[in-house]
């Protein structure tokens, strides 16, 4: 591009101050655009504004061909830049995210952050079905909650008046060693009698077998039964033994007289 030096004026109102300007050979004005401030230097003046076309409709999405010049779309109310984000096709597009620093190398930037949900309850989040997607859980200080051992607590039967034998849901714990069971009776009518048993399931054919049978309960009382390796044995109350990995509780009623009770248990691992 060739330039020719001519005389010009700095403004339409000040004809006495003349400065040289540059024009191209075809007569067009040669313009150099810049802010005069280098990257990462303190701002000392007004930056060159970037203009665009105001958009007030939410459906503004012009179609361009690769290489076309495009107009910057600005929010008609705030002047903010509108960004159009392409929706990825789930069946064909792949998205990858990774850091730029290798394992065991000194970190020199911000690693990808993994989020989750804060949890306050000591009992943990609610159980989900096998195969469901789950959340990561953190305490209120942002530390990830990792359960190592500990005891799970369950309530097979809530407090209710019953007159017939009931069987709990099936529980599966691969690392279970023992169990503590609470059987609380709060009301009786006539002469009821109930017996708690723990059954284990044969993992091959699904047959249920009685492992432990506890003493009969006939009156208002709070009964604590237990099973664990090496504990002191008390007939019908505590057994020194191990729990099957797949188990359930059965409360057998001797007659149809009403008895109100609840059953809770925690596992020992």
VEXLUMZA-234061 format. One record per atom (N, C-alpha, C): residue number from 1; atom name; residue in three letters; y, z, x. Coordinates in steps of 0.2 Angstrom, whole numbers, plus 5000, padded with zeros to 4 digits. Example, Ala and Ser with C-alpha at 12.3 -4.5 7.8 and 13.67 -1.06 7.14 Angstrom:
% VEXLUMZA-234061
   n atom res   yy   zz   xx
   1    N ALA 4972 5039 5066
   1   CA ALA 4978 5039 5062
   1    C ALA 4984 5039 5066
   2    N SER 4989 5035 5064
   2   CA SER 4995 5036 5068
   2    C SER 5000 5039 5064
This chain:
% VEXLUMZA-234061
   n atom res   yy   zz   xx
   1    N UNK 4994 5000 5004
   1   CA UNK 5000 5000 5000
   1    C UNK 5006 5000 5004
   2    N UNK 5011 4995 5003
   2   CA UNK 5017 4995 5007
   2    C UNK 5022 4998 5003
   3    N UNK 5027 5002 5007
   3   CA UNK 5033 5005 5004
   3    C UNK 5039 5003 5007
   4    N UNK 5044 5003 5002
   4   CA UNK 5051 5000 5005
   4    C UNK 5056 5006 5003
   5    N UNK 5060 5008 5008
   5   CA UNK 5065 5013 5008
   5    C UNK 5071 5011 5004
   6    N UNK 5073 5014 4999
   6   CA UNK 5079 5012 4995
   6    C UNK 5083 5019 4994
   7    N UNK 5089 5018 4991
   7   CA UNK 5093 5024 4990
   7    C UNK 5092 5026 4982
   8    N UNK 5091 5033 4981
   8   CA UNK 5091 5035 4974
   8    C UNK 5095 5041 4973
   9    N UNK 5095 5044 4967
   9   CA UNK 5098 5050 4965
   9    C UNK 5093 5055 4963
  10    N UNK 5095 5061 4964
  10   CA UNK 5091 5067 4963
  10    C UNK 5091 5068 4955
  11    N UNK 5096 5067 4952
  11   CA UNK 5097 5068 4945
  11    C UNK 5102 5063 4941
  12    N UNK 5101 5063 4935
  12   CA UNK 5106 5058 4931
  12    C UNK 5113 5061 4931
  13    N UNK 5114 5068 4932
  13   CA UNK 5120 5071 4932
  13    C UNK 5124 5072 4938
  14    N UNK 5120 5071 4944
  14   CA UNK 5123 5072 4950
  14    C UNK 5123 5066 4955
  15    N UNK 5128 5061 4954
  15   CA UNK 5127 5055 4957
  15    C UNK 5130 5055 4964
  16    N UNK 5133 5061 4966
  16   CA UNK 5136 5062 4973
  16    C UNK 5130 5063 4978
  17    N UNK 5125 5066 4976
  17   CA UNK 5119 5068 4980
  17    C UNK 5114 5063 4980
  18    N UNK 5114 5059 4986
  18   CA UNK 5109 5053 4986
  18    C UNK 5104 5055 4991
  19    N UNK 5097 5054 4989
  19   CA UNK 5092 5055 4994
  19    C UNK 5087 5048 4994
  20    N UNK 5084 5047 4999
  20   CA UNK 5079 5041 4999
  20    C UNK 5073 5042 4995
  21    N UNK 5071 5037 4992
  21   CA UNK 5065 5037 4988
  21    C UNK 5061 5031 4990
  22    N UNK 5054 5032 4989
  22   CA UNK 5049 5026 4990
  22    C UNK 5047 5023 4984
  23    N UNK 5047 5016 4985
  23   CA UNK 5044 5012 4980
  23    C UNK 5039 5007 4983
  24    N UNK 5034 5005 4979
  24   CA UNK 5029 5000 4982
  24    C UNK 5032 4993 4982
  25    N UNK 5029 4989 4985
  25   CA UNK 5031 4982 4986
  25    C UNK 5032 4978 4980
  26    N UNK 5028 4980 4974
  26   CA UNK 5029 4977 4968
  26    C UNK 5034 4980 4964
  27    N UNK 5038 4985 4967
  27   CA UNK 5044 4988 4963
  27    C UNK 5042 4995 4960
  28    N UNK 5036 4996 4959
  28   CA UNK 5034 5003 4956
  28    C UNK 5035 5008 4960
  29    N UNK 5037 5014 4957
  29   CA UNK 5039 5020 4961
  29    C UNK 5033 5023 4964
  30    N UNK 5033 5025 4971
  30   CA UNK 5028 5028 4975
  30    C UNK 5029 5035 4974
  31    N UNK 5024 5039 4971
  31   CA UNK 5024 5046 4969
  31    C UNK 5019 5050 4973
  32    N UNK 5020 5055 4976
  32   CA UNK 5016 5059 4979
  32    C UNK 5015 5066 4975
  33    N UNK 5009 5067 4973
  33   CA UNK 5009 5073 4969
  33    C UNK 5005 5079 4972
  34    N UNK 5008 5085 4972
  34   CA UNK 5006 5091 4976
  34    C UNK 5010 5097 4974
  35    N UNK 5007 5103 4975
  35   CA UNK 5010 5109 4973
  35    C UNK 5014 5112 4979
  36    N UNK 5012 5110 4985
  36   CA UNK 5015 5112 4991
  36    C UNK 5012 5119 4993
  37    N UNK 5007 5121 4990
  37   CA UNK 5004 5128 4992
  37    C UNK 4997 5126 4993
  38    N UNK 4994 5128 4999
  38   CA UNK 4987 5127 5001
  38    C UNK 4983 5132 4997
  39    N UNK 4976 5130 4997
  39   CA UNK 4971 5134 4993
  39    C UNK 4971 5141 4997
  40    N UNK 4970 5146 4993
  40   CA UNK 4970 5153 4995
  40    C UNK 4976 5156 4998
  41    N UNK 4982 5152 4997
  41   CA UNK 4988 5155 4999
  41    C UNK 4992 5158 4993
  42    N UNK 4996 5163 4994
  42   CA UNK 5000 5165 4988
  42    C UNK 5004 5160 4985
  43    N UNK 5004 5160 4978
  43   CA UNK 5008 5156 4974
  43    C UNK 5016 5157 4975
  44    N UNK 5020 5152 4977
  44   CA UNK 5027 5153 4978
  44    C UNK 5031 5149 4973
  45    N UNK 5028 5146 4969
  45   CA UNK 5032 5142 4964
  45    C UNK 5028 5141 4958
  46    N UNK 5031 5136 4954
  46   CA UNK 5028 5134 4948
  46    C UNK 5022 5128 4949
  47    N UNK 5016 5129 4947
  47   CA UNK 5011 5124 4949
  47    C UNK 5012 5118 4944
  48    N UNK 5010 5113 4946
  48   CA UNK 5010 5107 4942
  48    C UNK 5006 5107 4936
  49    N UNK 5009 5107 4930
  49   CA UNK 5005 5108 4924
  49    C UNK 5000 5102 4923
  50    N UNK 4995 5103 4920
  50   CA UNK 4990 5098 4918
  50    C UNK 4990 5098 4910
  51    N UNK 4991 5092 4908
  51   CA UNK 4992 5091 4901
  51    C UNK 4986 5087 4898
  52    N UNK 4986 5087 4891
  52   CA UNK 4980 5084 4888
  52    C UNK 4982 5083 4881
  53    N UNK 4977 5081 4877
  53   CA UNK 4978 5080 4870
  53    C UNK 4976 5086 4866
  54    N UNK 4981 5088 4861
  54   CA UNK 4979 5094 4857
  54    C UNK 4974 5092 4852
  55    N UNK 4969 5097 4851
  55   CA UNK 4964 5095 4846
  55    C UNK 4963 5101 4841
  56    N UNK 4964 5100 4834
  56   CA UNK 4963 5105 4829
  56    C UNK 4957 5105 4825
  57    N UNK 4953 5100 4826
  57   CA UNK 4946 5099 4822
  57    C UNK 4941 5102 4827
  58    N UNK 4936 5105 4824
  58   CA UNK 4930 5108 4827
  58    C UNK 4925 5102 4829
  59    N UNK 4926 5096 4826
  59   CA UNK 4921 5091 4827
  59    C UNK 4923 5086 4832
  60    N UNK 4929 5087 4836
  60   CA UNK 4931 5082 4841
  60    C UNK 4926 5082 4846
  61    N UNK 4923 5076 4847
  61   CA UNK 4918 5074 4852
  61    C UNK 4918 5067 4853
  62    N UNK 4923 5064 4856
  62   CA UNK 4923 5057 4858
  62    C UNK 4917 5055 4862
  63    N UNK 4915 5049 4861
  63   CA UNK 4910 5046 4866
  63    C UNK 4913 5042 4871
  64    N UNK 4911 5043 4877
  64   CA UNK 4913 5039 4883
  64    C UNK 4907 5036 4886
  65    N UNK 4909 5030 4890
  65   CA UNK 4904 5027 4894
  65    C UNK 4905 5030 4902
  66    N UNK 4899 5031 4905
  66   CA UNK 4900 5033 4912
  66    C UNK 4905 5029 4916
  67    N UNK 4910 5032 4919
  67   CA UNK 4915 5029 4923
  67    C UNK 4922 5028 4919
  68    N UNK 4922 5029 4912
  68   CA UNK 4928 5029 4909
  68    C UNK 4933 5034 4910
  69    N UNK 4939 5033 4910
  69   CA UNK 4944 5038 4910
  69    C UNK 4944 5042 4904
  70    N UNK 4945 5048 4904
  70   CA UNK 4944 5052 4898
  70    C UNK 4951 5057 4897
  71    N UNK 4952 5059 4891
  71   CA UNK 4958 5063 4890
  71    C UNK 4956 5070 4890
  72    N UNK 4960 5075 4893
  72   CA UNK 4958 5082 4893
  72    C UNK 4960 5084 4886
  73    N UNK 4955 5087 4882
  73   CA UNK 4956 5090 4876
  73    C UNK 4958 5097 4876
  74    N UNK 4963 5099 4873
  74   CA UNK 4966 5106 4873
  74    C UNK 4966 5109 4866
  75    N UNK 4965 5115 4865
  75   CA UNK 4965 5118 4859
  75    C UNK 4972 5118 4856
  76    N UNK 4972 5116 4849
  76   CA UNK 4979 5115 4846
  76    C UNK 4982 5121 4845
  77    N UNK 4979 5127 4845
  77   CA UNK 4982 5133 4843
  77    C UNK 4984 5137 4850
  78    N UNK 4980 5137 4855
  78   CA UNK 4981 5141 4861
  78    C UNK 4983 5137 4867
  79    N UNK 4981 5130 4867
  79   CA UNK 4982 5126 4873
  79    C UNK 4976 5127 4878
  80    N UNK 4971 5131 4876
  80   CA UNK 4966 5132 4881
  80    C UNK 4961 5125 4881
  81    N UNK 4958 5124 4887
  81   CA UNK 4954 5118 4888
  81    C UNK 4948 5119 4884
  82    N UNK 4946 5114 4880
  82   CA UNK 4940 5114 4876
  82    C UNK 4934 5111 4880
  83    N UNK 4929 5114 4881
  83   CA UNK 4923 5112 4884
  83    C UNK 4917 5110 4880
  84    N UNK 4915 5104 4881
  84   CA UNK 4909 5101 4877
  84    C UNK 4903 5102 4881
  85    N UNK 4899 5106 4878
  85   CA UNK 4892 5108 4882
  85    C UNK 4887 5104 4879
  86    N UNK 4883 5100 4883
  86   CA UNK 4878 5096 4880
  86    C UNK 4872 5100 4879
  87    N UNK 4869 5099 4873
  87   CA UNK 4863 5103 4871
  87    C UNK 4857 5100 4874
  88    N UNK 4853 5104 4877
  88   CA UNK 4847 5102 4880
  88    C UNK 4842 5100 4876
  89    N UNK 4838 5095 4877
  89   CA UNK 4832 5094 4873
  89    C UNK 4826 5098 4875
  90    N UNK 4824 5102 4871
  90   CA UNK 4819 5107 4873
  90    C UNK 4812 5103 4876
  91    N UNK 4811 5097 4873
  91   CA UNK 4805 5094 4875
  91    C UNK 4805 5090 4882
  92    N UNK 4811 5089 4884
  92   CA UNK 4812 5084 4890
  92    C UNK 4816 5087 4895
  93    N UNK 4821 5092 4894
  93   CA UNK 4825 5094 4899
  93    C UNK 4823 5101 4902
  94    N UNK 4823 5101 4909
  94   CA UNK 4821 5107 4912
  94    C UNK 4827 5110 4915
  95    N UNK 4828 5117 4915
  95   CA UNK 4833 5121 4918
  95    C UNK 4830 5126 4923
  96    N UNK 4833 5125 4929
  96   CA UNK 4831 5130 4934
  96    C UNK 4836 5134 4937
  97    N UNK 4835 5140 4938
  97   CA UNK 4840 5145 4941
  97    C UNK 4837 5148 4947
  98    N UNK 4840 5148 4952
  98   CA UNK 4838 5152 4958
  98    C UNK 4843 5153 4963
  99    N UNK 4842 5158 4967
  99   CA UNK 4847 5160 4972
  99    C UNK 4847 5155 4978
 100    N UNK 4852 5156 4983
 100   CA UNK 4853 5152 4988
 100    C UNK 4851 5155 4995
 101    N UNK 4848 5161 4994
 101   CA UNK 4846 5165 5000
 101    C UNK 4839 5167 5000
 102    N UNK 4835 5165 5005
 102   CA UNK 4828 5166 5005
 102    C UNK 4826 5173 5006
 103    N UNK 4820 5175 5004
 103   CA UNK 4817 5181 5004
 103    C UNK 4818 5184 5011
 104    N UNK 4820 5191 5012
 104   CA UNK 4821 5194 5018
 104    C UNK 4827 5192 5022
 105    N UNK 4831 5188 5019
 105   CA UNK 4837 5186 5023
 105    C UNK 4843 5190 5020
 106    N UNK 4848 5190 5024
 106   CA UNK 4854 5194 5022
 106    C UNK 4857 5191 5016
 107    N UNK 4859 5195 5011
 107   CA UNK 4862 5192 5005
 107    C UNK 4869 5191 5007
 108    N UNK 4872 5185 5005
 108   CA UNK 4879 5184 5006
 108    C UNK 4882 5182 5000
 109    N UNK 4879 5183 4994
 109   CA UNK 4883 5181 4988
 109    C UNK 4880 5185 4982
 110    N UNK 4882 5183 4976
 110   CA UNK 4880 5187 4970
 110    C UNK 4873 5185 4968
 111    N UNK 4868 5189 4968
 111   CA UNK 4861 5187 4965
 111    C UNK 4861 5186 4958
 112    N UNK 4856 5183 4955
 112   CA UNK 4856 5182 4948
 112    C UNK 4855 5189 4945
 113    N UNK 4858 5190 4939
 113   CA UNK 4857 5197 4936
 113    C UNK 4852 5196 4930
 114    N UNK 4848 5202 4930
 114   CA UNK 4843 5202 4924
 114    C UNK 4846 5207 4919
 115    N UNK 4847 5205 4913
 115   CA UNK 4849 5210 4908
 115    C UNK 4843 5213 4904
 116    N UNK 4845 5217 4900
 116   CA UNK 4840 5220 4895
 116    C UNK 4844 5225 4890
 117    N UNK 4840 5229 4887
 117   CA UNK 4843 5234 4882
 117    C UNK 4842 5241 4884
 118    N UNK 4848 5245 4883
 118   CA UNK 4848 5252 4884
 118    C UNK 4844 5256 4879
 119    N UNK 4840 5261 4881
 119   CA UNK 4836 5265 4876
 119    C UNK 4837 5272 4878
 120    N UNK 4838 5276 4872
 120   CA UNK 4839 5283 4873
 120    C UNK 4833 5287 4870
 121    N UNK 4829 5284 4866
 121   CA UNK 4824 5288 4863
 121    C UNK 4818 5289 4868
 122    N UNK 4816 5295 4868
 122   CA UNK 4810 5297 4873
 122    C UNK 4804 5294 4871
 123    N UNK 4803 5292 4865
 123   CA UNK 4797 5289 4862
 123    C UNK 4796 5281 4864
 124    N UNK 4802 5278 4866
 124   CA UNK 4801 5271 4868
 124    C UNK 4802 5267 4863
 125    N UNK 4802 5260 4864
 125   CA UNK 4803 5255 4859
 125    C UNK 4797 5255 4854
 126    N UNK 4798 5252 4848
 126   CA UNK 4793 5251 4844
 126    C UNK 4788 5246 4846
 127    N UNK 4781 5247 4844
 127   CA UNK 4776 5243 4847
 127    C UNK 4777 5236 4844
 128    N UNK 4774 5231 4847
 128   CA UNK 4775 5224 4845
 128    C UNK 4767 5221 4845
 129    N UNK 4767 5215 4842
 129   CA UNK 4760 5212 4841
 129    C UNK 4759 5209 4848
 130    N UNK 4752 5208 4850
 130   CA UNK 4750 5205 4856
 130    C UNK 4753 5198 4856
 131    N UNK 4756 5195 4861
 131   CA UNK 4758 5189 4862
 131    C UNK 4766 5188 4860
 132    N UNK 4769 5193 4857
 132   CA UNK 4776 5193 4855
 132    C UNK 4780 5193 4861
 133    N UNK 4786 5190 4861
 133   CA UNK 4791 5191 4866
 133    C UNK 4794 5198 4866
 134    N UNK 4795 5201 4872
 134   CA UNK 4798 5208 4872
 134    C UNK 4804 5208 4876
 135    N UNK 4808 5213 4876
 135   CA UNK 4814 5214 4879
 135    C UNK 4813 5219 4885
 136    N UNK 4817 5218 4891
 136   CA UNK 4817 5223 4896
 136    C UNK 4821 5229 4894
 137    N UNK 4819 5235 4896
 137   CA UNK 4822 5241 4893
 137    C UNK 4825 5245 4899
 138    N UNK 4831 5248 4898
 138   CA UNK 4834 5251 4904
 138    C UNK 4837 5258 4901
 139    N UNK 4838 5263 4905
 139   CA UNK 4841 5269 4903
 139    C UNK 4849 5268 4902
 140    N UNK 4852 5273 4900
 140   CA UNK 4859 5273 4899
 140    C UNK 4863 5272 4906
 141    N UNK 4860 5272 4912
 141   CA UNK 4863 5271 4918
 141    C UNK 4862 5264 4921
 142    N UNK 4858 5260 4917
 142   CA UNK 4856 5254 4919
 142    C UNK 4850 5253 4924
 143    N UNK 4846 5259 4924
 143   CA UNK 4840 5259 4928
 143    C UNK 4834 5257 4924
 144    N UNK 4830 5252 4926
 144   CA UNK 4825 5249 4922
 144    C UNK 4820 5255 4921
 145    N UNK 4818 5255 4914
 145   CA UNK 4813 5260 4913
 145    C UNK 4806 5257 4914
 146    N UNK 4802 5261 4918
 146   CA UNK 4795 5259 4920
 146    C UNK 4791 5265 4919
 147    N UNK 4786 5264 4915
 147   CA UNK 4781 5269 4912
 147    C UNK 4775 5269 4917
 148    N UNK 4775 5275 4920
 148   CA UNK 4769 5276 4925
 148    C UNK 4765 5282 4922
 149    N UNK 4759 5281 4920
 149   CA UNK 4755 5287 4917
 149    C UNK 4759 5289 4911
 150    N UNK 4760 5296 4910
 150   CA UNK 4763 5299 4905
 150    C UNK 4759 5299 4899
 151    N UNK 4761 5301 4893
 151   CA UNK 4757 5302 4887
 151    C UNK 4761 5298 4881
 152    N UNK 4756 5295 4878
 152   CA UNK 4758 5291 4871
 152    C UNK 4757 5296 4866
 153    N UNK 4761 5296 4861
 153   CA UNK 4761 5301 4855
 153    C UNK 4760 5296 4849
 154    N UNK 4756 5298 4844
 154   CA UNK 4754 5294 4838
 154    C UNK 4754 5299 4832
 155    N UNK 4754 5296 4826
 155   CA UNK 4753 5300 4820
 155    C UNK 4749 5296 4816
 156    N UNK 4742 5297 4816
 156   CA UNK 4737 5293 4812
 156    C UNK 4738 5294 4805
 157    N UNK 4740 5300 4803
 157   CA UNK 4741 5302 4796
 157    C UNK 4747 5306 4795
 158    N UNK 4751 5304 4791
 158   CA UNK 4757 5308 4789
 158    C UNK 4755 5313 4783
 159    N UNK 4759 5318 4782
 159   CA UNK 4757 5323 4778
 159    C UNK 4757 5321 4771
 160    N UNK 4751 5322 4767
 160   CA UNK 4750 5319 4761
 160    C UNK 4744 5323 4758
 161    N UNK 4744 5324 4751
 161   CA UNK 4738 5327 4748
 161    C UNK 4732 5321 4747
 162    N UNK 4726 5323 4749
 162   CA UNK 4721 5318 4749
 162    C UNK 4715 5322 4746
 163    N UNK 4710 5317 4743
 163   CA UNK 4704 5320 4740
 163    C UNK 4698 5316 4742
 164    N UNK 4699 5311 4747
 164   CA UNK 4693 5307 4749
 164    C UNK 4694 5306 4756
 165    N UNK 4688 5304 4760
 165   CA UNK 4688 5302 4767
 165    C UNK 4693 5297 4769
 166    N UNK 4696 5298 4774
 166   CA UNK 4701 5293 4777
 166    C UNK 4699 5291 4784
 167    N UNK 4700 5285 4786
 167   CA UNK 4699 5282 4793
 167    C UNK 4706 5280 4796
 168    N UNK 4707 5282 4802
 168   CA UNK 4714 5279 4805
 168    C UNK 4713 5272 4807
 169    N UNK 4719 5270 4810
 169   CA UNK 4719 5263 4813
 169    C UNK 4715 5264 4820
 170    N UNK 4714 5258 4823
 170   CA UNK 4710 5258 4829
 170    C UNK 4715 5258 4835
 171    N UNK 4714 5263 4840
 171   CA UNK 4718 5263 4846
 171    C UNK 4714 5261 4852
 172    N UNK 4718 5257 4856
 172   CA UNK 4715 5255 4862
 172    C UNK 4719 5257 4868
 173    N UNK 4716 5261 4873
 173   CA UNK 4720 5263 4879
 173    C UNK 4715 5262 4885
 174    N UNK 4716 5258 4889
 174   CA UNK 4711 5257 4895
 174    C UNK 4711 5262 4900
 175    N UNK 4716 5266 4900
 175   CA UNK 4716 5271 4905
 175    C UNK 4716 5279 4902
 176    N UNK 4714 5279 4896
 176   CA UNK 4714 5286 4893
 176    C UNK 4708 5290 4896
 177    N UNK 4710 5296 4897
 177   CA UNK 4705 5301 4899
 177    C UNK 4703 5306 4894
 178    N UNK 4709 5309 4890
 178   CA UNK 4708 5314 4885
 178    C UNK 4713 5313 4880
 179    N UNK 4712 5318 4875
 179   CA UNK 4717 5318 4869
 179    C UNK 4718 5325 4867
 180    N UNK 4724 5326 4864
 180   CA UNK 4725 5332 4860
 180    C UNK 4727 5330 4853
 181    N UNK 4724 5334 4848
 181   CA UNK 4725 5332 4841
 181    C UNK 4727 5338 4837
 182    N UNK 4732 5337 4833
 182   CA UNK 4735 5342 4829
 182    C UNK 4733 5340 4821
 183    N UNK 4730 5345 4818
 183   CA UNK 4728 5344 4811
 183    C UNK 4731 5350 4807
 184    N UNK 4736 5348 4804
 184   CA UNK 4740 5354 4800
 184    C UNK 4739 5353 4793
 185    N UNK 4736 5358 4790
 185   CA UNK 4735 5359 4783
 185    C UNK 4741 5363 4779
 186    N UNK 4744 5361 4774
 186   CA UNK 4750 5364 4771
 186    C UNK 4748 5366 4764
 187    N UNK 4743 5363 4761
 187   CA UNK 4742 5365 4754
 187    C UNK 4734 5364 4752
 188    N UNK 4731 5368 4748
 188   CA UNK 4724 5367 4746
 188    C UNK 4724 5368 4738
 189    N UNK 4719 5365 4735
 189   CA UNK 4718 5366 4728
 189    C UNK 4710 5367 4728
 190    N UNK 4708 5373 4725
 190   CA UNK 4701 5375 4724
 190    C UNK 4698 5376 4731
 191    N UNK 4693 5373 4732
 191   CA UNK 4689 5374 4739
 191    C UNK 4688 5368 4743
 192    N UNK 4693 5364 4745
 192   CA UNK 4692 5358 4749
 192    C UNK 4689 5360 4756
 193    N UNK 4686 5355 4759
 193   CA UNK 4683 5356 4766
 193    C UNK 4684 5349 4769
 194    N UNK 4687 5349 4775
 194   CA UNK 4687 5342 4779
 194    C UNK 4685 5343 4786
 195    N UNK 4682 5338 4789
 195   CA UNK 4680 5338 4796
 195    C UNK 4682 5332 4799
 196    N UNK 4685 5333 4805
 196   CA UNK 4688 5328 4809
 196    C UNK 4683 5326 4815
 197    N UNK 4682 5319 4815
 197   CA UNK 4678 5317 4820
 197    C UNK 4682 5311 4824
 198    N UNK 4680 5310 4830
 198   CA UNK 4683 5305 4834
 198    C UNK 4677 5300 4836
 199    N UNK 4678 5294 4834
 199   CA UNK 4673 5288 4835
 199    C UNK 4675 5283 4840
 200    N UNK 4670 5281 4844
 200   CA UNK 4672 5276 4849
 200    C UNK 4668 5269 4847
 201    N UNK 4671 5264 4849
 201   CA UNK 4668 5257 4847
 201    C UNK 4665 5254 4853
 202    N UNK 4659 5252 4852
 202   CA UNK 4655 5248 4857
 202    C UNK 4658 5241 4858
 203    N UNK 4661 5240 4864
 203   CA UNK 4664 5234 4866
 203    C UNK 4660 5228 4865
 204    N UNK 4654 5228 4865
 204   CA UNK 4650 5222 4864
 204    C UNK 4649 5220 4857
 205    N UNK 4647 5224 4853
 205   CA UNK 4645 5222 4846
 205    C UNK 4650 5225 4841
 206    N UNK 4655 5230 4843
 206   CA UNK 4659 5232 4838
 206    C UNK 4657 5238 4834
 207    N UNK 4651 5241 4836
 207   CA UNK 4648 5246 4832
 207    C UNK 4652 5253 4833
 208    N UNK 4653 5257 4828
 208   CA UNK 4657 5263 4829
 208    C UNK 4652 5269 4830
 209    N UNK 4653 5273 4835
 209   CA UNK 4649 5279 4836
 209    C UNK 4653 5285 4836
 210    N UNK 4650 5291 4833
 210   CA UNK 4653 5297 4834
 210    C UNK 4653 5300 4840
 211    N UNK 4659 5302 4844
 211   CA UNK 4659 5305 4850
 211    C UNK 4660 5312 4850
 212    N UNK 4665 5315 4845
 212   CA UNK 4666 5322 4845
 212    C UNK 4667 5324 4838
 213    N UNK 4664 5329 4836
 213   CA UNK 4665 5332 4829
 213    C UNK 4668 5339 4830
 214    N UNK 4673 5340 4826
 214   CA UNK 4677 5347 4827
 214    C UNK 4675 5351 4821
 215    N UNK 4677 5357 4821
 215   CA UNK 4676 5362 4816
 215    C UNK 4679 5360 4809
 216    N UNK 4675 5362 4804
 216   CA UNK 4678 5361 4797
 216    C UNK 4684 5365 4796
 217    N UNK 4689 5362 4792
 217   CA UNK 4695 5366 4790
 217    C UNK 4695 5366 4783
 218    N UNK 4696 5372 4780
 218   CA UNK 4696 5374 4773
 218    C UNK 4702 5377 4770
 219    N UNK 4707 5379 4774
 219   CA UNK 4713 5383 4772
 219    C UNK 4719 5381 4775
 220    N UNK 4725 5383 4773
 220   CA UNK 4731 5382 4776
 220    C UNK 4731 5384 4783
 221    N UNK 4732 5380 4788
 221   CA UNK 4732 5381 4795
 221    C UNK 4735 5376 4799
 222    N UNK 4736 5377 4806
 222   CA UNK 4738 5373 4810
 222    C UNK 4733 5372 4816
 223    N UNK 4729 5367 4816
 223   CA UNK 4723 5367 4821
 223    C UNK 4725 5362 4827
 224    N UNK 4723 5364 4833
 224   CA UNK 4724 5360 4839
 224    C UNK 4717 5359 4842
 225    N UNK 4715 5353 4842
 225   CA UNK 4709 5351 4845
 225    C UNK 4710 5347 4851
 226    N UNK 4705 5347 4856
 226   CA UNK 4706 5343 4862
 226    C UNK 4700 5341 4865
 227    N UNK 4701 5335 4869
 227   CA UNK 4695 5332 4873
 227    C UNK 4698 5330 4880
 228    N UNK 4695 5332 4885
 228   CA UNK 4698 5330 4892
 228    C UNK 4693 5333 4897
 229    N UNK 4692 5329 4903
 229   CA UNK 4688 5331 4908
 229    C UNK 4689 5338 4911
 230    N UNK 4684 5342 4912
 230   CA UNK 4685 5348 4915
 230    C UNK 4689 5354 4912
 231    N UNK 4691 5353 4905
 231   CA UNK 4694 5358 4902
 231    C UNK 4689 5364 4900
 232    N UNK 4691 5370 4898
 232   CA UNK 4687 5375 4895
 232    C UNK 4684 5373 4888
 233    N UNK 4678 5374 4888
 233   CA UNK 4675 5372 4881
 233    C UNK 4675 5377 4876
 234    N UNK 4676 5375 4870
 234   CA UNK 4676 5380 4865
 234    C UNK 4673 5376 4859
 235    N UNK 4667 5379 4857
 235   CA UNK 4663 5375 4852
 235    C UNK 4667 5373 4846
 236    N UNK 4667 5366 4844
 236   CA UNK 4671 5364 4839
 236    C UNK 4678 5363 4839
 237    N UNK 4681 5365 4845
 237   CA UNK 4688 5365 4846
 237    C UNK 4690 5361 4852
 238    N UNK 4687 5362 4858
 238   CA UNK 4688 5358 4864
 238    C UNK 4682 5356 4867
 239    N UNK 4682 5350 4870
 239   CA UNK 4676 5347 4873
 239    C UNK 4678 5345 4880
 240    N UNK 4674 5346 4885
 240   CA UNK 4675 5344 4892
 240    C UNK 4671 5337 4892
 241    N UNK 4675 5331 4892
 241   CA UNK 4672 5325 4892
 241    C UNK 4678 5320 4892
 242    N UNK 4676 5313 4892
 242   CA UNK 4681 5308 4892
 242    C UNK 4681 5304 4885
 243    N UNK 4687 5301 4884
 243   CA UNK 4688 5297 4878
 243    C UNK 4686 5290 4879
 244    N UNK 4683 5287 4874
 244   CA UNK 4681 5280 4874
 244    C UNK 4688 5276 4874
 245    N UNK 4688 5270 4877
 245   CA UNK 4694 5266 4877
 245    C UNK 4696 5263 4870
 246    N UNK 4692 5262 4866
 246   CA UNK 4693 5260 4859
 246    C UNK 4691 5266 4855
 247    N UNK 4695 5269 4851
 247   CA UNK 4693 5274 4847
 247    C UNK 4697 5275 4840
 248    N UNK 4695 5279 4836
 248   CA UNK 4698 5280 4829
 248    C UNK 4697 5287 4827
 249    N UNK 4700 5290 4822
 249   CA UNK 4699 5296 4819
 249    C UNK 4696 5295 4812
 250    N UNK 4692 5300 4810
 250   CA UNK 4689 5300 4803
 250    C UNK 4690 5307 4801
 251    N UNK 4693 5308 4795
 251   CA UNK 4693 5314 4792
 251    C UNK 4689 5314 4785
 252    N UNK 4683 5317 4786
 252   CA UNK 4678 5317 4780
 252    C UNK 4679 5323 4775
 253    N UNK 4680 5321 4769
 253   CA UNK 4681 5326 4764
 253    C UNK 4674 5328 4761
 254    N UNK 4672 5335 4760
 254   CA UNK 4666 5337 4757
 254    C UNK 4666 5336 4750
 255    N UNK 4672 5336 4747
 255   CA UNK 4672 5336 4739
 255    C UNK 4678 5332 4738
 256    N UNK 4680 5332 4731
 256   CA UNK 4686 5329 4729
 256    C UNK 4692 5334 4728
 257    N UNK 4691 5340 4730
 257   CA UNK 4697 5345 4729
 257    C UNK 4702 5342 4734
 258    N UNK 4708 5343 4731
 258   CA UNK 4714 5341 4735
 258    C UNK 4716 5345 4741
 259    N UNK 4718 5342 4746
 259   CA UNK 4720 5346 4752
 259    C UNK 4726 5342 4755
 260    N UNK 4731 5345 4757
 260   CA UNK 4737 5342 4760
 260    C UNK 4737 5343 4767
 261    N UNK 4737 5337 4771
 261   CA UNK 4737 5338 4779
 261    C UNK 4740 5332 4782
 262    N UNK 4742 5333 4788
 262   CA UNK 4744 5328 4793
 262    C UNK 4740 5328 4799
 263    N UNK 4740 5322 4803
 263   CA UNK 4736 5322 4809
 263    C UNK 4740 5318 4814
 264    N UNK 4741 5321 4820
 264   CA UNK 4745 5318 4825
 264    C UNK 4740 5319 4832
 265    N UNK 4742 5314 4837
 265   CA UNK 4738 5315 4843
 265    C UNK 4742 5312 4849
 266    N UNK 4741 5315 4855
 266   CA UNK 4743 5312 4861
 266    C UNK 4738 5311 4866
 267    N UNK 4738 5305 4870
 267   CA UNK 4733 5304 4874
 267    C UNK 4735 5307 4881
 268    N UNK 4730 5308 4885
 268   CA UNK 4730 5311 4892
 268    C UNK 4727 5306 4897
 269    N UNK 4731 5303 4902
 269   CA UNK 4729 5298 4906
 269    C UNK 4728 5301 4913
